Structures are given as C-alpha cells and as structure tokens.
Amino acid sequence: MKPFTIAGALEESVIKPKTTFTCDGKVTLSDGVHTWNIRCIKRDGHGTIDAEQALMQSCNVYMMDTAFAEGAETFVKYQHIFGFGDKTTVDLPGEADTASLVYTADTLGKTTLATNSFGQNFNVTMIQMASAFSSVINGGSYYKPHVVKQILNANGTVIKDVQPELMRVTVSEDTSAFLREALFQTVEGGTGKPAQIQGYHVGGKTGTAQKLPRSAKNYLVSFLGFAPVEDPQLLVYVVVDTPNLEGEAQASASFATKIEQKIMNDALQFLNIPAQGETDPNASLNKDLQTEEGILEENDTEEGRESTQGTKKESSSSDSRGNASANSKESNSSSIKESEVVKRSADGDERVEDGGEVPDEVPVTMESTERKAAR
C-alpha cells in the first residue's frame, strides 16, 4: 500500500520526491484516554529519509507523516481513485462488494489514518491491488481488468479480441516515473532484493500484514513485482497467507518474494520479453531440455546404449539422482527454522517483529471486526 500513499501525496503536491521526514522507530498517538505506539518495522528508526528511501526501506513512520500532511479527506479520495472499496468490473461473475472494507473520510480518525497509510486496518482484493498497481507504473492509465485476451475457434481464427478499456487516469507520468525508479531501487538495494533476476530490471514492493486478532501473531506476506522497469510488460502478485511457521517467524516477506521471482523469471522468458543485460544460463527455461534430438544412428539405439555404454548410463543415473536430490532440497525449503528467518531479514527483507505496529485497542468503526489487516 505504501506506493499508493506516496502517489496520492505527490499528485496533491503535499510532498515532493526529496521531502524528508525523520523516523525514530514509532509514532505515539493519544485521544486523551488511550495512547498508542504505532511502530515502524525498524524499531530503532530509519533516521531522516526521503520518499524513495522510505519505499526502499518500507518505513511506516514516513507513510504516517505523509498521510497526516495529506489529511483524511484527500487520503480517502485517492483510495477510490485507485479503486479500493469499488468494483473493478472484471469480466468474472460475482465480484464482491468491498465498500465496507475501507473507511470513509468521516470514519477515518487519526489513528486509523496512520495505520491505513502503510496498509493496515482495511482490506482490498488481489484484483483491485493488481489493477491499481498497474496504473501507477504504466504512466497512470487504469484499465478494466480482463481474464481473456482473445477467443479463437478450432481453426485458430480470432472470433473475439478484447481491447484495452481505459477507465480513468490515476497519476501523472511524472509520479509514475518516480515510482518505477523507486520500486526498482527497492529490488536493487531495499526490502525486495530476493526478487532480482539477472539480466532484467525488476521493480516491486514487499508487504507484511498482521491478521486480526493481533495477539494470535499470524501474518499475511506478499510481493508485487513488475518488469522491465523501463517499459513494464508483466506484473506478478504473490500472497502467502499465514506461512507454516509459528508467530513472528511468519513475518518475512521473502516467502512471497522468492515465489514471485521464480514465476517472473519463467514468464519473462516464456513471453519472449527481451532482457536488459546478460542473463543467467542456469535460470533458462531451456537448460533441462534434452540435448540429443532427431533420428538416432543405427548403433545409437536405446538397446545399444544399454549394452555398450553402461558406464555412461551409470554416470547419467548419478546425474539424475543429483538433480532429484536438488529438487527435493528445494521443495523442503519451506521447513525453515525460526533462526533462519531472522538471519534472512538481515539481507533487507521487510519483517515485522515483537507484536506488530498497533495494539488491538485501535478504534474500529466498520461493520466487521474480523477483517484482516492489508498491505
């Protein structure tokens, strides 16, 4: 959600790309009766940072200060410009009405404005998020989402061609260009490092959301990536709901980021999207293809190889076992010890610790108190 908070503020000239705020690790709010310490993901603070650095480091305090400067009315206006709380009109039956999952300007108090600014205390659907994110990286054009691009008959003739349908403009080209660069830097040197793909310029944003009740210490982690940064052609959004670990060990966005990286790597190649540099041969879709194709020579039949090339066959079997072992090792990577998660967070992965940002006493004004916190 943080890119949208920055986008709305830039559009309204509330902040500029080089506007700085100082993060001391938390913001303290009080209504005269209750006091809330709303924490950043970095407990000792990020110091004085600008908008790009705030996105790279996923700073909650910068987002809160930005939203305070923007005000509830403008913040809510941009939530609807981006389509949150509204139907996308995707060409699927039964799209849910999500109007009750976001705040209105009248119900958005200072505490909920603070938590909404970095993506907590309201819900969006994945199709809403993907549609809105596409608009802020493509120059500001919000298109109606579609599931099917073309319908062909049995002969391969196109009988229906779904054309892009522009619904509105969300941000200016200048804001979009800034966000593309900031999200590229997020992958290059910020919380999204695991999304890097050799040879491609990838941008994206991590997400780590606490689920209610917060005392249960369950998390929803995500990564939304796009490539190439210069001319986005592909967007991949991965959400992992409650990773199979206990408590705070769940709160690592890298679980989703590493899945997204594999999907993005394969999809870029499958769609023949040109690379921006030298790619990794070991990440090629073709690396496991058989090298020997076509008609075999008379002495190179399967039977001949079995009888005369036993040594070669034994070596091949060994390689096969080695590959199987590697695959097994990869498939077991989900069984991660808590200490390994902590170690991974040192590489810049967005991670929530020690009970999350907001206590359960945050005022709730919407119909359902069982909704998840979303980012």
Secondary structure, 3 states (H helix, E strand, C coil): CHHHHHHHHHHCCCCCCCCCEEECCEEEEECCCCEEEEECCCCCCCEEECHHHHHHHCCHHHHHHHHHHHCHHHHHHHHHHCCCCCCCCCCCCCCCCCHHHCCCCCCCCHHHHHHHHCCCCCCCCHHHHHHHHHHHHCCCEEECCCCCCEEECCCCCEEEECCCCEEEECCCHHHHHHHHHHHHHHHHHCCCHHHCECCECCEEEEEEEECCCHHHCCEEEEEEEEECCCCCCEEEEEEEECCCCCHHHHCECHHHHHHHHHHHHHHHHHCCCCCCCCCCHHHCCCCCCCCCCCCCCHHHCHHHHHHHCHHHHHHHHHHHHHHHHHHHHHHHHHCCCHHHHHHHHCCCCCECCCCCCCCCCCCCCCCCCCCCCCC
